[in-house]
Amino acid sequence: MRSDIDFIVACMLRDAASDEIQTVQTGHRIKLAEFWGIKEGDKVLEVGCGQGDTTAVLAYHVGKTGSVYAVDIASPDYGAPFTLAQSTYHLLQSELGSRIEFKLETDILRGDLAFDEGTFDVAVISHASWYFSSKTELLEMFRVLKKWAKRICFAEWNPRLTDPRQESHLLAVLVQAQYEAFKSETESNVRTFITPDDIAEMAQSQGWQVTREGDVWTREMQDAGWETSFVVNHIADEIAKQDALPAKFKELLLTQANLIRVDTVLPMSSYCCVIEG
């Protein structure tokens, strides 16, 4: 697996400060792709591709005979430490680039894209569901993707904890989700809190089947540290910006934030599933 990681990371834009981060993130996404069963020759549609962390892994797994069509609603100048434009351009110039097509600033639900039924073998939403504005919007995306792809492969952080040290990661997510519920515009990482039970309910409501599900955990994933640090350092500013928040609710958010530990935090696992039907 290490040689796979090294090859993929070598294709991605990074610097000395982000090299280890990219190595950990790529290793985790390889686990996701293997869980989903992404294979040589697959035609993949990825929704919420961001800087291409998962895109690169998918492109590696589909091989020279496969393809990845990667879509994101964000503008090319969004993202840090490198923008989407910088990261995706670099990836397209790499050995994996010929297998990838990026469509940024593209809204599928607005009708920016259209494909024939069954165009893709797989549609992927990987750690992107919390960016949706509502559960209803995510379900509508699932409906569209089910027409275009034979199966949907999904991954998101799992709030079902297996270690007390994961509590701070979950708390940081919940605090963000609560104040984000009062916003009309945002660039937050957590806009709608989606759980495995929500995914099961969505699938059942449409007569689909979750044919495979499980957890993938990578202890070294940095996301828990990023989310907890953001909330601890910025919660007061975030609350101050929002006049619509009741005073008692602001107190509740601050109390929850005070429970967050940034020194002993572990990341939640990723809930993964395959949806068919």
HUMO-V639259 format. One record per residue. RES is the residue in one small letter. SS is DSSP state (helix for helix, strand for strand, loop for the rest). PSI is psi in degrees with one decimal (NA if undefined). D_CENTER is the distance of its C-alpha to the mean C-alpha in whole Angstrom. Layout:
res ss psi d_center
RES SS PSI D_CENTER
RES SS PSI D_CENTER
This chain:
res ss psi d_center
m loop -31.3 22
r helix -38.5 23
s helix -36.1 24
d helix -46.6 21
i helix -48.1 19
d helix -41.5 22
f helix -47.6 22
i helix -45.4 18
v helix -35.9 18
a helix -20.7 22
c loop -7.4 20
m loop 150.7 18
l loop 127.2 19
r loop 168.9 19
d loop -175.0 22
a loop -35.7 24
a loop -27.8 22
s loop 1.1 19
d helix -48.0 20
e helix -38.0 19
i helix -47.3 16
q helix -36.2 15
t helix -44.6 17
v helix -46.6 15
q helix -39.9 12
t helix -42.0 13
g helix -39.9 15
h helix -42.9 12
r helix -27.4 10
i helix -40.7 14
k helix -39.9 14
l helix -47.1 11
a helix -38.1 13
e helix -37.8 17
f helix -43.8 16
w helix -21.1 15
g loop 31.7 18
i loop 130.4 17
k loop 169.5 21
e loop 129.9 23
g loop -8.2 24
d loop 142.3 21
k strand 116.6 20
v strand 135.7 16
l strand 119.4 14
e strand 127.3 10
v strand 126.0 9
g loop 50.5 7
c loop -23.6 8
g loop -136.2 8
q loop -3.2 11
g loop 17.4 11
d helix -48.0 10
t helix -32.7 9
t helix -46.5 11
a helix -41.5 14
v helix -43.0 14
l helix -43.4 14
a helix -37.7 17
y helix -42.3 18
h helix -31.5 18
v helix -15.1 20
g loop -172.4 22
k loop -20.3 25
t loop -3.9 26
g loop -177.3 22
s strand 155.4 20
v strand 120.8 16
y strand 106.9 16
a strand 125.9 13
v strand 141.3 12
d loop 142.3 11
i loop -18.7 13
a loop 157.3 13
s loop 158.5 17
p loop -25.7 17
d loop 7.2 19
y loop 146.1 15
g loop 157.9 14
a loop 152.3 15
p loop -12.9 17
f loop 143.6 17
t loop 166.6 16
l helix -39.8 14
a helix -45.6 18
q helix -46.4 19
s helix -44.4 16
t helix -37.1 16
y helix -44.5 20
h helix -43.1 20
l helix -36.4 18
l helix -24.3 21
q loop -5.6 24
s loop -179.0 23
e loop -19.8 24
l loop -9.9 21
g helix -34.4 21
s helix -14.4 23
r helix -2.8 21
i strand 141.5 18
e strand 125.3 19
f strand 140.6 16
k strand 97.7 17
l loop 163.7 16
e loop 42.7 17
t loop 122.6 17
d loop 105.7 16
i helix -42.4 17
l helix -15.7 18
r helix -9.8 20
g loop 19.1 22
d loop -21.2 21
l loop 153.4 21
a loop 134.0 23
f loop 158.3 23
d loop 157.8 25
e loop 132.3 25
g loop 22.1 24
t loop -36.5 23
f strand 149.1 20
d strand -36.6 20
v strand 139.8 16
a strand 135.0 13
v strand 130.3 10
i strand 103.5 7
s strand 112.9 4
h loop 42.1 2
a loop -6.1 3
s helix -28.9 6
w helix -9.0 7
y helix -14.2 8
f loop 150.6 10
s loop -19.6 14
s loop 165.8 15
k helix -34.5 15
t helix -40.4 18
e helix -40.2 15
l helix -42.5 13
l helix -40.2 16
e helix -37.6 17
m helix -43.5 14
f helix -42.8 15
r helix -44.2 19
v helix -45.8 18
l helix -33.8 16
k helix -24.4 19
k helix -36.0 21
w helix -23.0 20
a strand 153.6 19
k strand -28.7 21
r strand 155.7 18
i strand 130.3 14
c strand 127.2 12
f strand 144.9 9
a strand 138.6 7
e strand 158.4 6
w strand 140.1 9
n loop 115.2 12
p loop -3.8 15
r loop 101.1 17
l loop 147.9 19
t loop -4.6 21
d loop 132.3 22
p helix -25.8 23
r helix -7.1 22
q helix -9.5 18
e helix -37.0 20
s helix -37.3 19
h helix -46.4 15
l helix -44.3 16
l helix -42.0 18
a helix -39.0 16
v helix -45.7 13
l helix -39.6 16
v helix -46.0 18
q helix -45.2 16
a helix -34.9 15
q helix -44.9 19
y helix -23.0 20
e helix -24.6 17
a loop -17.4 19
f loop -0.4 22
k loop 148.1 21
s loop -27.0 21
e loop 141.0 19
t loop 160.2 16
e loop 21.6 14
s loop 155.3 13
n loop -21.4 9
v loop 107.5 10
r loop -33.2 12
t loop 130.1 12
f loop 112.8 12
i loop 132.1 12
t loop 166.2 13
p helix -35.9 14
d helix -36.1 17
d helix -42.3 16
i helix -43.5 15
a helix -41.2 18
e helix -40.5 20
m helix -45.7 18
a helix -45.3 19
q helix -38.9 22
s helix -22.8 23
q loop 0.9 23
g loop 20.0 25
w loop 169.1 22
q strand 133.5 22
v strand 100.7 19
t strand -16.5 21
r strand 138.3 19
e strand 155.2 17
g strand -178.2 16
d strand 142.5 15
v strand 126.1 14
w loop 132.9 15
t loop 108.5 15
r loop -34.7 17
e loop -5.4 17
m loop 130.7 13
q loop -8.3 14
d helix -36.8 11
a helix -43.8 14
g helix -40.6 16
w helix -46.1 14
e helix -43.2 14
t helix -42.6 17
s helix -39.3 19
f helix -47.8 18
v helix -47.3 19
v helix -39.9 22
n helix -20.0 23
h helix -1.8 22
i helix -41.6 22
a helix -43.0 26
d helix -41.4 25
e helix -43.1 23
i helix -39.5 25
a helix -28.4 28
k helix -19.9 26
q loop 98.2 26
d loop -23.2 30
a loop -14.3 29
l loop 126.1 28
p loop 148.2 31
a helix -41.3 32
k helix -33.8 32
f helix -37.2 28
k helix -42.4 28
e helix -40.0 30
l helix -44.3 28
l helix -42.5 24
l helix -38.0 26
t helix -44.0 28
q helix -41.8 24
a helix -32.8 23
n helix -16.9 26
l loop -10.7 25
i loop 131.7 22
r loop 132.7 23
v loop -4.9 22
d loop -30.7 24
t loop 20.3 24
v loop 140.4 20
l loop 150.4 18
p loop 151.0 14
m loop 162.0 13
s loop 168.6 13
s strand 124.6 10
y strand 126.5 11
c strand 143.6 11
c strand 163.7 14
v strand 128.2 15
i strand 127.0 17
e strand 172.5 20
g loop NA 23
